[in-house]
């Protein structure tokens, strides 16, 4: 039997103990790493909700369903009609400013006009429109109203739309005017009478195809 010196026996025991200690430390490190991964995987997943905030003439459409006081017609007047009043043959316009810069989804907008049954001027007509200060487009629909549809993509550089709608008091009975001179006079003399037109705006998120 080979004789093993006392020093060698001590050295082997020491190496064995160190090996066991290293193995235990290794298990501890693996366990802790695995535990951290599980903790991270079980945590809350924070996902930012897409913004949907559309302004029309600086008013949030979600908070202001009625925009009567926001859309203000402008009548510049001429040599025979004062400014900011409406009278037979007067022409004016109103602007609709759509700001979709605070939306994170693509959307489709639809703008339509229609006759208002409470308007004191039944011969008030939409005569044309222009988009983003472009060329004026004349009305070609049979009912004399506009219907504009388009899209605003979420990643578009410019998500502001300006629509200018032109309107006039039609006083030509050969062109469809139904009010006679007496009706014209009554509309302009009665206190509280207002010339009105309906403007309807619809915004719809574009779904994934």
Rosetta constraint file for C-alpha pairs under 8 A:
AtomPair CA 4 CA 8 HARMONIC 6.47 0.50
AtomPair CA 4 CA 9 HARMONIC 6.75 0.50
AtomPair CA 5 CA 9 HARMONIC 6.44 0.50
AtomPair CA 6 CA 10 HARMONIC 6.30 0.50
AtomPair CA 7 CA 11 HARMONIC 6.18 0.50
AtomPair CA 8 CA 12 HARMONIC 6.15 0.50
AtomPair CA 9 CA 13 HARMONIC 6.25 0.50
AtomPair CA 10 CA 14 HARMONIC 6.11 0.50
AtomPair CA 11 CA 15 HARMONIC 6.18 0.50
AtomPair CA 12 CA 16 HARMONIC 6.08 0.50
AtomPair CA 13 CA 17 HARMONIC 6.11 0.50
AtomPair CA 14 CA 18 HARMONIC 6.16 0.50
AtomPair CA 15 CA 19 HARMONIC 6.08 0.50
AtomPair CA 16 CA 20 HARMONIC 6.26 0.50
AtomPair CA 17 CA 21 HARMONIC 6.14 0.50
AtomPair CA 18 CA 22 HARMONIC 6.09 0.50
AtomPair CA 19 CA 23 HARMONIC 6.21 0.50
AtomPair CA 20 CA 24 HARMONIC 6.21 0.50
AtomPair CA 21 CA 25 HARMONIC 6.18 0.50
AtomPair CA 22 CA 26 HARMONIC 6.06 0.50
AtomPair CA 23 CA 27 HARMONIC 6.31 0.50
AtomPair CA 24 CA 28 HARMONIC 6.27 0.50
AtomPair CA 25 CA 29 HARMONIC 6.25 0.50
AtomPair CA 26 CA 30 HARMONIC 6.25 0.50
AtomPair CA 27 CA 31 HARMONIC 5.99 0.50
AtomPair CA 28 CA 32 HARMONIC 6.14 0.50
AtomPair CA 29 CA 33 HARMONIC 6.11 0.50
AtomPair CA 30 CA 34 HARMONIC 6.08 0.50
AtomPair CA 31 CA 35 HARMONIC 6.06 0.50
AtomPair CA 32 CA 36 HARMONIC 6.16 0.50
AtomPair CA 33 CA 37 HARMONIC 6.36 0.50
AtomPair CA 34 CA 38 HARMONIC 6.31 0.50
AtomPair CA 35 CA 39 HARMONIC 6.16 0.50
AtomPair CA 36 CA 40 HARMONIC 6.12 0.50
AtomPair CA 37 CA 41 HARMONIC 6.08 0.50
AtomPair CA 38 CA 42 HARMONIC 6.08 0.50
AtomPair CA 39 CA 43 HARMONIC 6.35 0.50
AtomPair CA 50 CA 103 HARMONIC 7.12 0.50
AtomPair CA 50 CA 104 HARMONIC 5.19 0.50
AtomPair CA 50 CA 105 HARMONIC 6.84 0.50
AtomPair CA 51 CA 102 HARMONIC 6.29 0.50
AtomPair CA 51 CA 103 HARMONIC 4.87 0.50
AtomPair CA 51 CA 104 HARMONIC 5.25 0.50
AtomPair CA 51 CA 105 HARMONIC 7.54 0.50
AtomPair CA 52 CA 102 HARMONIC 6.62 0.50
AtomPair CA 52 CA 103 HARMONIC 4.66 0.50
AtomPair CA 52 CA 104 HARMONIC 6.72 0.50
AtomPair CA 52 CA 105 HARMONIC 7.47 0.50
AtomPair CA 53 CA 60 HARMONIC 6.85 0.50
AtomPair CA 53 CA 61 HARMONIC 7.90 0.50
AtomPair CA 53 CA 62 HARMONIC 7.68 0.50
AtomPair CA 53 CA 100 HARMONIC 6.79 0.50
AtomPair CA 53 CA 102 HARMONIC 5.47 0.50
AtomPair CA 53 CA 103 HARMONIC 5.67 0.50
AtomPair CA 54 CA 60 HARMONIC 5.88 0.50
AtomPair CA 54 CA 61 HARMONIC 6.22 0.50
AtomPair CA 54 CA 62 HARMONIC 7.80 0.50
AtomPair CA 54 CA 98 HARMONIC 7.11 0.50
AtomPair CA 54 CA 99 HARMONIC 5.83 0.50
AtomPair CA 54 CA 100 HARMONIC 4.95 0.50
AtomPair CA 54 CA 101 HARMONIC 7.69 0.50
AtomPair CA 54 CA 102 HARMONIC 6.86 0.50
AtomPair CA 54 CA 103 HARMONIC 7.06 0.50
AtomPair CA 55 CA 59 HARMONIC 5.03 0.50
AtomPair CA 55 CA 60 HARMONIC 4.53 0.50
AtomPair CA 55 CA 61 HARMONIC 5.97 0.50
AtomPair CA 55 CA 97 HARMONIC 7.82 0.50
AtomPair CA 55 CA 98 HARMONIC 5.77 0.50
AtomPair CA 55 CA 99 HARMONIC 4.98 0.50
AtomPair CA 55 CA 100 HARMONIC 6.62 0.50
AtomPair CA 56 CA 60 HARMONIC 6.47 0.50
AtomPair CA 56 CA 61 HARMONIC 6.46 0.50
AtomPair CA 56 CA 96 HARMONIC 6.64 0.50
AtomPair CA 56 CA 97 HARMONIC 5.44 0.50
AtomPair CA 56 CA 98 HARMONIC 4.76 0.50
AtomPair CA 56 CA 99 HARMONIC 6.43 0.50
AtomPair CA 57 CA 70 HARMONIC 6.42 0.50
AtomPair CA 57 CA 71 HARMONIC 7.32 0.50
AtomPair CA 57 CA 96 HARMONIC 6.19 0.50
AtomPair CA 57 CA 97 HARMONIC 4.95 0.50
AtomPair CA 57 CA 98 HARMONIC 6.61 0.50
AtomPair CA 57 CA 99 HARMONIC 8.00 0.50
AtomPair CA 58 CA 97 HARMONIC 7.69 0.50
AtomPair CA 58 CA 99 HARMONIC 7.71 0.50
AtomPair CA 59 CA 63 HARMONIC 7.78 0.50
AtomPair CA 59 CA 64 HARMONIC 6.78 0.50
AtomPair CA 59 CA 70 HARMONIC 7.69 0.50
AtomPair CA 60 CA 64 HARMONIC 6.07 0.50
AtomPair CA 61 CA 65 HARMONIC 5.76 0.50
AtomPair CA 67 CA 71 HARMONIC 6.41 0.50
AtomPair CA 68 CA 72 HARMONIC 7.99 0.50
AtomPair CA 71 CA 94 HARMONIC 6.67 0.50
AtomPair CA 71 CA 95 HARMONIC 6.92 0.50
AtomPair CA 71 CA 96 HARMONIC 6.94 0.50
AtomPair CA 72 CA 94 HARMONIC 5.98 0.50
AtomPair CA 72 CA 95 HARMONIC 7.62 0.50
AtomPair CA 73 CA 92 HARMONIC 6.75 0.50
AtomPair CA 73 CA 93 HARMONIC 5.46 0.50
AtomPair CA 73 CA 94 HARMONIC 4.35 0.50
AtomPair CA 73 CA 95 HARMONIC 7.60 0.50
AtomPair CA 74 CA 84 HARMONIC 5.98 0.50
AtomPair CA 74 CA 92 HARMONIC 5.45 0.50
AtomPair CA 74 CA 93 HARMONIC 5.40 0.50
AtomPair CA 74 CA 94 HARMONIC 5.98 0.50
AtomPair CA 75 CA 83 HARMONIC 5.46 0.50
AtomPair CA 75 CA 84 HARMONIC 4.53 0.50
AtomPair CA 75 CA 85 HARMONIC 6.27 0.50
AtomPair CA 75 CA 86 HARMONIC 7.05 0.50
AtomPair CA 75 CA 90 HARMONIC 7.47 0.50
AtomPair CA 75 CA 91 HARMONIC 6.33 0.50
AtomPair CA 75 CA 92 HARMONIC 4.30 0.50
AtomPair CA 75 CA 93 HARMONIC 6.73 0.50
AtomPair CA 76 CA 82 HARMONIC 7.67 0.50
AtomPair CA 76 CA 83 HARMONIC 4.66 0.50
AtomPair CA 76 CA 84 HARMONIC 6.11 0.50
AtomPair CA 76 CA 91 HARMONIC 7.93 0.50
AtomPair CA 76 CA 92 HARMONIC 6.61 0.50
AtomPair CA 77 CA 81 HARMONIC 5.15 0.50
AtomPair CA 77 CA 82 HARMONIC 4.93 0.50
AtomPair CA 77 CA 83 HARMONIC 3.96 0.50
AtomPair CA 77 CA 84 HARMONIC 6.82 0.50
AtomPair CA 77 CA 85 HARMONIC 7.62 0.50
AtomPair CA 77 CA 90 HARMONIC 7.17 0.50
AtomPair CA 77 CA 91 HARMONIC 7.68 0.50
AtomPair CA 78 CA 82 HARMONIC 6.58 0.50
AtomPair CA 78 CA 83 HARMONIC 7.22 0.50
AtomPair CA 81 CA 85 HARMONIC 7.75 0.50
AtomPair CA 81 CA 87 HARMONIC 7.35 0.50
AtomPair CA 81 CA 90 HARMONIC 7.21 0.50
AtomPair CA 86 CA 90 HARMONIC 5.74 0.50
AtomPair CA 86 CA 91 HARMONIC 7.79 0.50
AtomPair CA 86 CA 169 HARMONIC 7.52 0.50
AtomPair CA 86 CA 195 HARMONIC 7.95 0.50
AtomPair CA 87 CA 169 HARMONIC 6.79 0.50
AtomPair CA 87 CA 188 HARMONIC 7.11 0.50
AtomPair CA 88 CA 169 HARMONIC 5.23 0.50
AtomPair CA 88 CA 170 HARMONIC 6.66 0.50
AtomPair CA 88 CA 171 HARMONIC 5.66 0.50
AtomPair CA 88 CA 184 HARMONIC 7.13 0.50
AtomPair CA 89 CA 168 HARMONIC 6.44 0.50
AtomPair CA 89 CA 169 HARMONIC 4.98 0.50
AtomPair CA 89 CA 170 HARMONIC 5.74 0.50
AtomPair CA 89 CA 171 HARMONIC 5.72 0.50
AtomPair CA 90 CA 168 HARMONIC 5.59 0.50
AtomPair CA 90 CA 169 HARMONIC 5.54 0.50
AtomPair CA 91 CA 166 HARMONIC 7.36 0.50
AtomPair CA 91 CA 167 HARMONIC 5.82 0.50
AtomPair CA 91 CA 168 HARMONIC 4.18 0.50
AtomPair CA 91 CA 169 HARMONIC 6.63 0.50
AtomPair CA 92 CA 166 HARMONIC 5.81 0.50
AtomPair CA 92 CA 167 HARMONIC 5.48 0.50
AtomPair CA 92 CA 168 HARMONIC 6.19 0.50
AtomPair CA 93 CA 164 HARMONIC 6.60 0.50
AtomPair CA 93 CA 165 HARMONIC 5.35 0.50
AtomPair CA 93 CA 166 HARMONIC 4.18 0.50
AtomPair CA 93 CA 167 HARMONIC 5.66 0.50
AtomPair CA 94 CA 164 HARMONIC 5.77 0.50
AtomPair CA 94 CA 165 HARMONIC 5.44 0.50
AtomPair CA 94 CA 166 HARMONIC 6.71 0.50
AtomPair CA 95 CA 162 HARMONIC 6.94 0.50
AtomPair CA 95 CA 163 HARMONIC 5.67 0.50
AtomPair CA 95 CA 164 HARMONIC 4.45 0.50
AtomPair CA 95 CA 165 HARMONIC 6.29 0.50
AtomPair CA 96 CA 162 HARMONIC 5.90 0.50
AtomPair CA 96 CA 163 HARMONIC 5.07 0.50
AtomPair CA 96 CA 164 HARMONIC 6.34 0.50
AtomPair CA 96 CA 165 HARMONIC 7.96 0.50
AtomPair CA 97 CA 160 HARMONIC 7.25 0.50
AtomPair CA 97 CA 161 HARMONIC 5.82 0.50
AtomPair CA 97 CA 162 HARMONIC 4.66 0.50
AtomPair CA 97 CA 163 HARMONIC 6.38 0.50
AtomPair CA 98 CA 160 HARMONIC 5.61 0.50
AtomPair CA 98 CA 161 HARMONIC 4.97 0.50
AtomPair CA 98 CA 162 HARMONIC 6.36 0.50
AtomPair CA 99 CA 159 HARMONIC 6.28 0.50
AtomPair CA 99 CA 160 HARMONIC 4.65 0.50
AtomPair CA 99 CA 161 HARMONIC 6.60 0.50
AtomPair CA 100 CA 152 HARMONIC 7.87 0.50
AtomPair CA 100 CA 159 HARMONIC 5.28 0.50
AtomPair CA 100 CA 160 HARMONIC 6.17 0.50
AtomPair CA 101 CA 158 HARMONIC 7.69 0.50
AtomPair CA 101 CA 159 HARMONIC 5.33 0.50
AtomPair CA 101 CA 160 HARMONIC 6.96 0.50
AtomPair CA 103 CA 154 HARMONIC 6.70 0.50
AtomPair CA 104 CA 154 HARMONIC 5.38 0.50
AtomPair CA 104 CA 155 HARMONIC 7.93 0.50
AtomPair CA 105 CA 153 HARMONIC 7.05 0.50
AtomPair CA 105 CA 154 HARMONIC 4.75 0.50
AtomPair CA 105 CA 205 HARMONIC 6.78 0.50
AtomPair CA 105 CA 206 HARMONIC 7.55 0.50
AtomPair CA 106 CA 151 HARMONIC 7.35 0.50
AtomPair CA 106 CA 152 HARMONIC 5.73 0.50
AtomPair CA 106 CA 153 HARMONIC 4.24 0.50
AtomPair CA 106 CA 154 HARMONIC 4.38 0.50
AtomPair CA 106 CA 155 HARMONIC 7.84 0.50
AtomPair CA 106 CA 205 HARMONIC 6.02 0.50
AtomPair CA 106 CA 206 HARMONIC 5.54 0.50
AtomPair CA 107 CA 151 HARMONIC 5.75 0.50
AtomPair CA 107 CA 152 HARMONIC 5.39 0.50
AtomPair CA 107 CA 153 HARMONIC 6.39 0.50
AtomPair CA 107 CA 154 HARMONIC 7.51 0.50
AtomPair CA 107 CA 203 HARMONIC 6.63 0.50
AtomPair CA 107 CA 204 HARMONIC 5.45 0.50
AtomPair CA 107 CA 205 HARMONIC 4.26 0.50
AtomPair CA 107 CA 206 HARMONIC 4.93 0.50
AtomPair CA 108 CA 149 HARMONIC 7.15 0.50
AtomPair CA 108 CA 150 HARMONIC 5.75 0.50
AtomPair CA 108 CA 151 HARMONIC 4.34 0.50
AtomPair CA 108 CA 152 HARMONIC 6.26 0.50
AtomPair CA 108 CA 203 HARMONIC 5.77 0.50
AtomPair CA 108 CA 204 HARMONIC 5.21 0.50
AtomPair CA 108 CA 205 HARMONIC 6.28 0.50
AtomPair CA 108 CA 206 HARMONIC 6.33 0.50
AtomPair CA 109 CA 149 HARMONIC 5.73 0.50
AtomPair CA 109 CA 150 HARMONIC 5.72 0.50
AtomPair CA 109 CA 151 HARMONIC 6.20 0.50
AtomPair CA 109 CA 152 HARMONIC 7.74 0.50
AtomPair CA 109 CA 201 HARMONIC 7.21 0.50
AtomPair CA 109 CA 202 HARMONIC 5.61 0.50
AtomPair CA 109 CA 203 HARMONIC 4.56 0.50
AtomPair CA 109 CA 204 HARMONIC 6.43 0.50
AtomPair CA 110 CA 147 HARMONIC 7.05 0.50
AtomPair CA 110 CA 148 HARMONIC 5.65 0.50
AtomPair CA 110 CA 149 HARMONIC 4.54 0.50
AtomPair CA 110 CA 150 HARMONIC 6.88 0.50
AtomPair CA 110 CA 200 HARMONIC 7.99 0.50
AtomPair CA 110 CA 201 HARMONIC 5.74 0.50
AtomPair CA 110 CA 202 HARMONIC 5.07 0.50
AtomPair CA 110 CA 203 HARMONIC 6.55 0.50
AtomPair CA 111 CA 146 HARMONIC 7.61 0.50
AtomPair CA 111 CA 147 HARMONIC 5.63 0.50
AtomPair CA 111 CA 148 HARMONIC 5.16 0.50
AtomPair CA 111 CA 149 HARMONIC 6.59 0.50
AtomPair CA 111 CA 199 HARMONIC 7.19 0.50
AtomPair CA 111 CA 200 HARMONIC 5.72 0.50
AtomPair CA 111 CA 201 HARMONIC 4.69 0.50
AtomPair CA 111 CA 202 HARMONIC 6.56 0.50
AtomPair CA 112 CA 145 HARMONIC 7.24 0.50
AtomPair CA 112 CA 146 HARMONIC 5.46 0.50
AtomPair CA 112 CA 147 HARMONIC 4.42 0.50
AtomPair CA 112 CA 148 HARMONIC 6.50 0.50
AtomPair CA 112 CA 199 HARMONIC 5.95 0.50
AtomPair CA 112 CA 200 HARMONIC 5.24 0.50
AtomPair CA 112 CA 201 HARMONIC 6.67 0.50
AtomPair CA 113 CA 145 HARMONIC 5.55 0.50
AtomPair CA 113 CA 146 HARMONIC 5.69 0.50
AtomPair CA 113 CA 147 HARMONIC 6.96 0.50
AtomPair CA 113 CA 197 HARMONIC 7.06 0.50
AtomPair CA 113 CA 198 HARMONIC 5.35 0.50
AtomPair CA 113 CA 199 HARMONIC 4.59 0.50
AtomPair CA 113 CA 200 HARMONIC 6.11 0.50
AtomPair CA 114 CA 145 HARMONIC 6.10 0.50
AtomPair CA 114 CA 197 HARMONIC 6.35 0.50
AtomPair CA 114 CA 198 HARMONIC 5.06 0.50
AtomPair CA 114 CA 199 HARMONIC 6.75 0.50
AtomPair CA 115 CA 122 HARMONIC 7.93 0.50
AtomPair CA 115 CA 196 HARMONIC 7.84 0.50
AtomPair CA 115 CA 197 HARMONIC 5.44 0.50
AtomPair CA 115 CA 198 HARMONIC 5.95 0.50
AtomPair CA 116 CA 196 HARMONIC 5.88 0.50
AtomPair CA 116 CA 197 HARMONIC 5.00 0.50
AtomPair CA 116 CA 198 HARMONIC 5.53 0.50
AtomPair CA 118 CA 196 HARMONIC 7.14 0.50
AtomPair CA 119 CA 193 HARMONIC 7.74 0.50
AtomPair CA 119 CA 194 HARMONIC 5.97 0.50
AtomPair CA 119 CA 195 HARMONIC 4.81 0.50
AtomPair CA 119 CA 196 HARMONIC 4.68 0.50
AtomPair CA 119 CA 197 HARMONIC 7.11 0.50
AtomPair CA 120 CA 187 HARMONIC 5.71 0.50
AtomPair CA 120 CA 193 HARMONIC 5.70 0.50
AtomPair CA 120 CA 194 HARMONIC 5.55 0.50
AtomPair CA 120 CA 195 HARMONIC 5.25 0.50
AtomPair CA 120 CA 196 HARMONIC 7.41 0.50
AtomPair CA 121 CA 169 HARMONIC 7.65 0.50
AtomPair CA 121 CA 184 HARMONIC 7.75 0.50
AtomPair CA 121 CA 187 HARMONIC 6.56 0.50
AtomPair CA 121 CA 194 HARMONIC 7.60 0.50
AtomPair CA 121 CA 195 HARMONIC 5.28 0.50
AtomPair CA 121 CA 196 HARMONIC 7.51 0.50
AtomPair CA 122 CA 178 HARMONIC 7.52 0.50
AtomPair CA 122 CA 179 HARMONIC 7.15 0.50
AtomPair CA 123 CA 169 HARMONIC 5.74 0.50
AtomPair CA 123 CA 170 HARMONIC 5.37 0.50
AtomPair CA 123 CA 171 HARMONIC 7.27 0.50
AtomPair CA 123 CA 177 HARMONIC 5.67 0.50
AtomPair CA 123 CA 178 HARMONIC 6.60 0.50
AtomPair CA 123 CA 179 HARMONIC 6.69 0.50
AtomPair CA 124 CA 167 HARMONIC 6.97 0.50
AtomPair CA 124 CA 168 HARMONIC 5.79 0.50
AtomPair CA 124 CA 169 HARMONIC 4.58 0.50
AtomPair CA 124 CA 170 HARMONIC 6.19 0.50
AtomPair CA 124 CA 195 HARMONIC 7.22 0.50
AtomPair CA 124 CA 196 HARMONIC 7.80 0.50
AtomPair CA 124 CA 197 HARMONIC 7.68 0.50
AtomPair CA 125 CA 144 HARMONIC 6.90 0.50
AtomPair CA 125 CA 145 HARMONIC 7.84 0.50
AtomPair CA 125 CA 167 HARMONIC 5.45 0.50
AtomPair CA 125 CA 168 HARMONIC 5.50 0.50
AtomPair CA 125 CA 169 HARMONIC 6.31 0.50
AtomPair CA 125 CA 170 HARMONIC 6.65 0.50
AtomPair CA 126 CA 139 HARMONIC 7.38 0.50
AtomPair CA 126 CA 144 HARMONIC 6.29 0.50
AtomPair CA 126 CA 145 HARMONIC 6.03 0.50
AtomPair CA 126 CA 146 HARMONIC 7.54 0.50
AtomPair CA 126 CA 165 HARMONIC 7.18 0.50
AtomPair CA 126 CA 166 HARMONIC 5.89 0.50
AtomPair CA 126 CA 167 HARMONIC 4.28 0.50
AtomPair CA 126 CA 168 HARMONIC 6.57 0.50
AtomPair CA 127 CA 138 HARMONIC 6.30 0.50
AtomPair CA 127 CA 139 HARMONIC 5.82 0.50
AtomPair CA 127 CA 144 HARMONIC 7.40 0.50
AtomPair CA 127 CA 165 HARMONIC 7.83 0.50
AtomPair CA 127 CA 166 HARMONIC 5.40 0.50
AtomPair CA 127 CA 167 HARMONIC 5.02 0.50
AtomPair CA 127 CA 168 HARMONIC 6.51 0.50
AtomPair CA 128 CA 136 HARMONIC 6.53 0.50
AtomPair CA 128 CA 137 HARMONIC 5.40 0.50
AtomPair CA 128 CA 138 HARMONIC 4.33 0.50
AtomPair CA 128 CA 139 HARMONIC 5.12 0.50
AtomPair CA 128 CA 165 HARMONIC 6.08 0.50
AtomPair CA 128 CA 166 HARMONIC 5.01 0.50
AtomPair CA 128 CA 167 HARMONIC 7.01 0.50
AtomPair CA 129 CA 136 HARMONIC 5.55 0.50
AtomPair CA 129 CA 137 HARMONIC 5.28 0.50
AtomPair CA 129 CA 138 HARMONIC 6.67 0.50
AtomPair CA 129 CA 139 HARMONIC 7.70 0.50
AtomPair CA 129 CA 163 HARMONIC 7.02 0.50
AtomPair CA 129 CA 164 HARMONIC 5.42 0.50
AtomPair CA 129 CA 165 HARMONIC 4.37 0.50
AtomPair CA 129 CA 166 HARMONIC 5.61 0.50
AtomPair CA 130 CA 134 HARMONIC 5.57 0.50
AtomPair CA 130 CA 135 HARMONIC 5.91 0.50
AtomPair CA 130 CA 136 HARMONIC 4.63 0.50
AtomPair CA 130 CA 137 HARMONIC 5.92 0.50
AtomPair CA 130 CA 163 HARMONIC 5.88 0.50
AtomPair CA 130 CA 164 HARMONIC 5.20 0.50
AtomPair CA 130 CA 165 HARMONIC 6.70 0.50
AtomPair CA 131 CA 135 HARMONIC 7.64 0.50
AtomPair CA 131 CA 136 HARMONIC 7.92 0.50
AtomPair CA 131 CA 161 HARMONIC 7.34 0.50
AtomPair CA 131 CA 162 HARMONIC 5.72 0.50
AtomPair CA 131 CA 163 HARMONIC 4.71 0.50
AtomPair CA 131 CA 164 HARMONIC 6.43 0.50
AtomPair CA 132 CA 161 HARMONIC 6.26 0.50
AtomPair CA 132 CA 162 HARMONIC 4.76 0.50
AtomPair CA 132 CA 163 HARMONIC 6.28 0.50
AtomPair CA 132 CA 164 HARMONIC 7.98 0.50
AtomPair CA 133 CA 162 HARMONIC 7.28 0.50
AtomPair CA 133 CA 163 HARMONIC 7.87 0.50
AtomPair CA 133 CA 164 HARMONIC 7.70 0.50
AtomPair CA 139 CA 144 HARMONIC 6.11 0.50
AtomPair CA 139 CA 145 HARMONIC 6.95 0.50
AtomPair CA 139 CA 146 HARMONIC 6.81 0.50
AtomPair CA 140 CA 144 HARMONIC 6.90 0.50
AtomPair CA 141 CA 145 HARMONIC 6.37 0.50
AtomPair CA 141 CA 146 HARMONIC 7.24 0.50
AtomPair CA 152 CA 156 HARMONIC 7.04 0.50
AtomPair CA 152 CA 159 HARMONIC 6.42 0.50
AtomPair CA 153 CA 159 HARMONIC 7.82 0.50
AtomPair CA 170 CA 175 HARMONIC 7.80 0.50
AtomPair CA 170 CA 176 HARMONIC 7.91 0.50
AtomPair CA 170 CA 177 HARMONIC 5.83 0.50
AtomPair CA 171 CA 177 HARMONIC 5.73 0.50
AtomPair CA 171 CA 179 HARMONIC 7.64 0.50
AtomPair CA 172 CA 176 HARMONIC 6.76 0.50
AtomPair CA 172 CA 177 HARMONIC 5.39 0.50
AtomPair CA 173 CA 177 HARMONIC 4.28 0.50
AtomPair CA 173 CA 178 HARMONIC 6.32 0.50
AtomPair CA 173 CA 179 HARMONIC 8.00 0.50
AtomPair CA 179 CA 183 HARMONIC 5.51 0.50
AtomPair CA 179 CA 184 HARMONIC 6.33 0.50
AtomPair CA 180 CA 184 HARMONIC 6.24 0.50
AtomPair CA 181 CA 185 HARMONIC 6.21 0.50
AtomPair CA 182 CA 186 HARMONIC 6.23 0.50
AtomPair CA 183 CA 187 HARMONIC 6.17 0.50
AtomPair CA 184 CA 188 HARMONIC 6.45 0.50
AtomPair CA 185 CA 189 HARMONIC 6.12 0.50
AtomPair CA 186 CA 190 HARMONIC 5.94 0.50
AtomPair CA 187 CA 193 HARMONIC 6.52 0.50
AtomPair CA 188 CA 193 HARMONIC 7.47 0.50
